[in-house]
């Protein structure tokens, strides 16, 4: 569980797209998350989260629509502004089931959960190119 500072936030219904910065580092990421109890229209400003607020949670790459074994260095790209779209080369660390795994990633130099749209057959140590959405899974308040 890490802490992130919101640099920018955009709203669409229950969906939120934010540019976040890893606390204490110069790493900025575009993420998607849902705010289940606040529906906003026409890019209204959220009363729950705003620029400068702290998000606490874990990142994952979900909705992976394309993946392929590849022999390249770990890396990631987020080239679409205001979008959680991500292309990354990751290394499989642990297979959970036929639709998900943990992988080593250069995003935070740590393991990250990867969830696929279709069944996969990768093994520990495989390097794979994936295309999906970088998601923020917030820590639930106690």
C-alpha positions in Angstrom: 0.0 0.0 0.0 1.5 3.3 -1.1 0.5 7.0 -0.9 0.1 9.2 -3.9 -0.6 12.9 -4.4 -3.3 13.9 -6.9 -1.8 16.4 -9.4 -4.9 16.6 -11.6 -8.3 14.9 -11.5 -11.0 14.5 -14.2 -14.6 13.2 -13.6 -17.1 11.4 -15.7 -20.1 9.9 -13.9 -18.7 7.6 -11.2 -15.3 7.4 -13.1 -12.2 9.3 -12.1 -9.1 9.7 -14.1 -6.2 11.3 -12.2 -2.6 12.2 -12.7 -0.9 11.0 -9.4 2.6 11.4 -8.1 4.2 8.7 -6.0 4.8 10.3 -2.5 8.5 11.2 -2.2 9.4 10.4 -5.8 9.3 12.2 -9.1 7.1 9.6 -10.8 3.8 10.7 -12.3 1.1 8.2 -13.5 -2.3 8.4 -15.1 -4.7 6.1 -13.2 -8.4 5.3 -13.3 -10.6 4.6 -10.3 -14.3 4.7 -9.3 -16.0 6.9 -6.8 -19.1 4.8 -6.1 -20.9 7.3 -4.0 -20.5 10.4 -6.1 -22.0 10.7 -9.6 -20.9 13.8 -11.5 -22.0 15.2 -14.9 -20.3 17.5 -17.3 -16.9 17.3 -15.6 -18.2 18.8 -12.4 -15.7 19.2 -9.6 -15.6 16.4 -7.0 -16.4 17.2 -3.4 -14.6 14.0 -2.3 -11.2 14.3 -4.0 -9.3 17.2 -5.4 -5.8 18.3 -6.5 -3.3 18.0 -3.6 -5.3 15.2 -1.8 -3.6 12.0 -0.9 -4.7 8.6 -2.3 -3.7 5.5 -0.5 -3.9 2.1 -2.2 -2.4 -0.3 -4.7 -2.0 -0.1 -8.4 -3.0 -2.9 -10.8 -3.1 -3.2 -14.6 -6.6 -4.5 -15.6 -8.6 -4.9 -18.7 -5.6 -6.3 -20.5 -6.8 -6.8 -24.0 -3.4 -7.7 -25.6 -0.4 -9.6 -24.3 2.5 -11.3 -26.0 5.8 -13.0 -24.8 8.7 -10.7 -25.6 12.4 -10.5 -24.9 12.9 -6.9 -23.8 13.7 -4.8 -20.8 11.0 -3.9 -18.2 9.4 -0.6 -19.2 6.1 1.2 -19.5 4.5 3.9 -21.6 1.5 6.1 -21.0 1.2 8.4 -24.0 -2.5 9.3 -24.0 -3.1 12.4 -21.9 -5.9 12.1 -19.3 -6.0 8.3 -19.9 -5.1 5.3 -17.8 -4.1 3.4 -21.0 -0.8 1.7 -20.5 1.6 -0.4 -22.5 4.2 -2.2 -20.4 6.8 -5.0 -20.5 6.6 -6.9 -17.2 8.1 -10.1 -15.8 5.8 -12.8 -14.4 6.5 -13.3 -10.7 3.5 -15.5 -9.7 0.6 -17.0 -11.7 -2.6 -16.7 -9.7 -5.1 -18.3 -12.1 -5.8 -18.4 -15.9 -6.8 -14.7 -15.8 -4.5 -13.0 -13.4 -0.9 -12.9 -12.2 1.6 -10.8 -10.2 4.5 -9.4 -12.2 7.6 -7.4 -11.6 7.2 -4.0 -13.2 9.3 -0.8 -13.8 6.3 1.3 -12.8 7.2 1.2 -9.1 10.0 -1.3 -9.3 7.7 -3.7 -7.4 5.2 -6.5 -8.0 1.8 -5.4 -9.5 -1.4 -7.4 -10.1 -2.2 -7.9 -13.8 -5.8 -9.0 -14.8 -6.5 -10.2 -18.3 -9.6 -10.2 -20.4 -9.0 -13.7 -21.8 -7.2 -16.8 -20.5 -3.4 -16.8 -20.4 -0.7 -19.4 -20.3 2.4 -17.7 -19.0 5.0 -19.0 -16.6 7.1 -17.5 -13.9 10.0 -15.6 -15.5 8.3 -14.9 -18.8 8.6 -11.3 -20.0 5.4 -10.1 -21.6 4.2 -7.0 -23.4 0.7 -6.0 -22.1 -1.8 -3.3 -23.1 -4.4 -2.4 -20.5 -5.6 0.2 -18.0 -3.6 1.4 -14.9 -6.1 1.2 -12.0 -5.9 2.6 -8.5 -7.5 0.3 -5.9 -8.0 2.5 -2.9 -7.5 1.4 0.7 -11.0 1.0 2.2 -11.7 3.3 5.1 -12.1 1.5 8.4 
